[in-house]
Amino acid sequence: MAALKTRYSFTARGSVVTDKDVFAPGYRPSTRSSPLLSAIGRFVQQRRTVLNIDQKTLSELSGVAVHTISSIESGCGNPTVAVFNRVLTVLGLELQIKVGNNES
């Protein structure tokens, strides 16, 4: 049986962030976060900025605490999938996880 590897991507109306973006030039991970959480946090913050809403408004719309949103954006949070989905839904984002094999 071939070993499996997890690949991820974010999509938001044509914008896609993939696992390759995690190690893009200039990437500097937080010492308290994983590359995946840092990439997710940057993307969430960028999307929130594009939509011109602050963390407090995102908190009110999603029902997620401001502290949790701040932690997600800094790459230090580790939200449940349910919490993360509430934030993504407000931002018009969707998380897609694909499982592939190491041979590709």
C-alpha positions in Angstrom: 0.0 0.0 0.0 1.4 3.4 -0.9 1.9 6.0 1.8 -0.6 8.8 1.9 0.1 12.5 2.1 -2.3 15.2 2.8 -2.5 18.2 0.5 -4.6 21.2 1.2 -6.0 24.3 -0.6 -8.1 27.3 0.1 -10.4 28.7 -2.5 -12.1 32.1 -2.5 -13.7 33.1 -5.7 -10.7 32.4 -7.9 -8.0 32.8 -5.3 -6.3 29.7 -4.3 -3.7 29.1 -1.6 -2.0 25.6 -1.6 0.6 23.8 0.3 3.2 25.1 -2.1 2.4 28.7 -0.9 3.5 27.8 2.7 7.1 27.7 1.6 7.0 30.7 -0.7 9.9 33.1 -0.8 9.8 35.4 2.2 7.8 33.0 4.3 8.8 33.2 8.0 6.8 30.9 10.3 5.9 31.9 13.7 7.9 30.0 16.3 4.6 29.0 17.9 2.8 27.7 14.8 3.0 25.2 12.0 3.5 26.3 8.4 -0.1 25.2 7.6 -1.6 27.3 10.4 0.5 30.3 9.4 -0.6 30.1 5.8 -4.2 29.7 6.8 -3.9 32.7 9.2 -2.4 35.0 6.5 -5.1 34.0 4.0 -7.9 34.6 6.5 -6.5 38.0 7.4 -6.0 39.0 3.8 -9.6 38.0 3.0 -11.0 39.9 6.0 -9.0 43.0 4.8 -10.3 42.7 1.3 -13.8 42.6 2.6 -13.1 45.7 4.8 -14.2 44.2 8.0 -12.4 44.2 11.3 -11.9 41.3 13.7 -14.7 42.5 16.0 -17.2 42.5 13.1 -16.0 39.1 11.9 -16.5 37.9 15.5 -20.0 39.2 15.6 -21.0 37.7 12.3 -19.4 34.3 12.9 -20.1 33.9 16.6 -16.4 33.2 17.2 -14.5 35.2 19.9 -12.2 38.0 18.8 -9.4 36.3 20.6 -9.9 33.1 18.6 -9.9 35.1 15.3 -6.7 36.9 16.3 -5.1 33.5 17.2 -6.1 32.1 13.8 -4.8 35.1 11.9 -1.5 35.0 13.8 -1.1 31.3 13.0 -1.1 30.4 16.7 -4.6 29.2 17.0 -5.8 25.7 16.6 -9.5 26.0 16.1 -11.9 23.1 15.7 -13.1 22.4 12.2 -16.6 23.7 13.2 -15.2 27.0 14.6 -12.9 27.4 11.6 -15.8 26.7 9.2 -17.9 29.5 10.9 -15.2 32.0 10.2 -14.6 30.8 6.6 -18.3 30.9 5.8 -18.6 34.6 6.8 -15.5 35.3 4.6 -16.9 33.4 1.6 -14.1 30.8 1.8 -14.1 27.1 1.7 -11.5 24.6 2.9 -10.7 21.6 0.6 -8.6 18.7 1.8 -7.3 16.2 -0.7 -5.5 13.0 0.1 -3.0 11.7 -2.5 -0.1 9.3 -2.6 3.6 10.1 -2.4 4.1 8.8 -5.9 2.6 11.9 -7.5 
